[in-house]
Amino acid sequence: MVDVGGIAGDQLRSYIERIERLEEEKAALSADIRDVFAEAKGNGFDVKIMRQVIKLRKMDKDDRDELETVLDLYKRALGME
């Protein structure tokens, strides 16, 4: 193991290479997700709404309920309902 200035070179290289591989995988997954959205759009779905639904599905019920309550309050305050 090469040690330069207190840094273990082999260990550092291992971390960097793992991160680089993960970044490549992430880029490939992002491309796959874009393809699915493009397919959905081609079939008439609103991608913008789909992204919002995905965001909402990630939230737990209490957070989602709070968001909807505050959103409704703001819309009423602005005369949007």
C-alpha positions in Angstrom: 0.0 0.0 0.0 1.5 3.4 -1.0 1.4 5.9 1.7 1.9 9.5 0.6 1.6 12.3 3.1 -0.4 10.1 5.5 -2.8 9.0 2.7 -3.2 5.3 1.8 -3.1 5.5 -2.0 -4.5 2.0 -2.7 -7.4 2.5 -0.3 -8.1 6.0 -1.8 -8.0 4.6 -5.4 -10.4 1.8 -4.4 -12.9 4.3 -3.0 -12.6 6.5 -6.1 -13.0 3.6 -8.5 -16.1 2.4 -6.6 -17.6 5.9 -6.7 -16.9 6.1 -10.5 -18.6 2.7 -11.1 -21.6 3.8 -9.1 -21.8 7.1 -11.0 -21.8 5.2 -14.3 -24.6 3.0 -12.9 -26.5 6.1 -11.8 -26.2 7.6 -15.3 -27.5 4.4 -16.9 -30.4 4.3 -14.5 -31.2 7.9 -15.2 -31.3 7.2 -18.9 -33.6 4.2 -18.3 -36.0 6.4 -16.2 -36.0 9.1 -19.0 -36.9 6.3 -21.5 -39.8 5.2 -19.3 -41.1 8.8 -19.0 -40.8 9.2 -22.7 -42.7 6.0 -23.3 -45.5 7.1 -20.9 -45.6 10.5 -22.6 -45.9 8.8 -26.0 -48.9 6.9 -24.6 -50.6 10.2 -23.5 -49.7 10.4 -19.9 -48.7 13.8 -18.3 -45.1 13.3 -17.2 -45.1 16.4 -15.0 -48.1 14.9 -13.0 -46.4 11.5 -12.9 -43.3 13.1 -11.3 -45.5 14.7 -8.7 -47.3 11.4 -7.9 -44.0 9.7 -7.5 -42.9 12.4 -5.1 -46.1 12.1 -3.1 -45.8 8.3 -3.0 -42.4 8.7 -1.3 -43.9 10.7 1.5 -45.6 9.1 4.5 -49.3 9.7 5.0 -48.9 12.3 7.7 -46.5 14.4 5.7 -48.8 14.0 2.6 -51.9 15.1 4.6 -50.0 18.1 6.0 -48.9 19.1 2.6 -52.4 18.9 1.2 -53.9 20.8 4.1 -51.4 23.7 3.8 -51.7 23.7 0.0 -55.5 23.9 0.3 -55.1 26.8 2.9 -52.8 28.7 0.6 -55.1 28.2 -2.4 -58.1 29.5 -0.5 -56.1 32.5 0.8 -55.4 33.4 -2.8 -59.0 32.8 -4.0 -58.1 29.9 -6.1 -60.9 27.7 -4.9 
